[in-house]
């Protein structure tokens, strides 16, 4: 599998509440609540860091999970959010991605 870069879409509104992130899609007003692991991935989705690096250096460092399990779950998470236009995915670094995180 090639390295994939992820970035927050600029077409969202997001706010951190406690340890979770609440994200709303501007496209269809869908609301998503991300758990702590999803929030860690979300906050690291800068378009310049690969998903593999985020999993290894954020998820596996913060949570007790093997890299293989974390990567499998992260791939599924990213796929689901990208289908809703919440995350952008590319095989190359993604230029400026200023999502509405507060």
N, C-alpha and C positions, 0 to 999 in steps of 0.2 A: 504494500500500500504506500502510495506517495504521501509526502507531507502535505497536510491541508492547513491552511491559514483560516482563522475565523475572526469575524469582526461583528460588532453590534450594528444593526441597521440604523440609519439615521431616521427611519420612519417609525419610531417607537417612542413610548414614554415609559420611563422606569424609575422606581424609587425603592431604596433599601429600607425594610422595616425589620428591625432586629437583625437576625442572622439570615433572613430570606429576602429575595428580590421579587418585586411585583412588576411585571412587564405588560404593557398593553400595545397591541398592534394598531397602527393608524389605518391600516388597510381595511380591517373588518371589525375593529374594536374588541378582538379576542383578548382575554385577560389570562395571564399565566403567573403562577406563583412558583418560584424556583426554590428548592431546598438549599441547604448549605453547600452541597457539592455543586449543584447547578449554579449557585451564586458565585462560587469560586471560579468556575469556568467562564461565566458571564463577565465578571470583572476583569479577567485576564484576556478577553477577546478583543485585542487591540489591532488586529489585522497584520501585525508584524511577527507574531509568535505562533508557532505551529501548535496544533492540537496536541500532538505527542509531547511537546515541551511543557505545555500547560498541565497535562496529566502528570508527567514525571515530577515537575517542580512545584506545582501547586496542590493538586488533588492528593497525590501519594504522600506528600510531605505533611499535609494537614489532617488527612484521614487515614485510618487503618485499613488499607485496601491494596491488593496486589496491582502492579501496573497493568497486567493483562486484563484483569476484571475491570479496572477503572477505564482503560482505553475502550473496551467493548461498550461499556455503559455510556461513556462520553460520546462515542460515535453515534449511538442511538439518539442521545439527547440533542446533539448538534443537527442530526438529520431531521428530527421532529421540528425543532425551532426554525431551521432553514426553510422547511416546507411552508411555514406560516409567515416567512419574510422577517422573522425576528433576528436571525443571525445570517450573515453573509459568509459564504464558503468559497475558497479559491485554492488552486494549486500554486499560486504565487502570492507574495505579500499584497495586502489590500491597502490602497491609499486611504488617507484620512477617513475615519469612521466615527464621527462624533454622535454617538447615540445619546438619548435623553436621560442618562443616568444621573441621579442626584444623591 
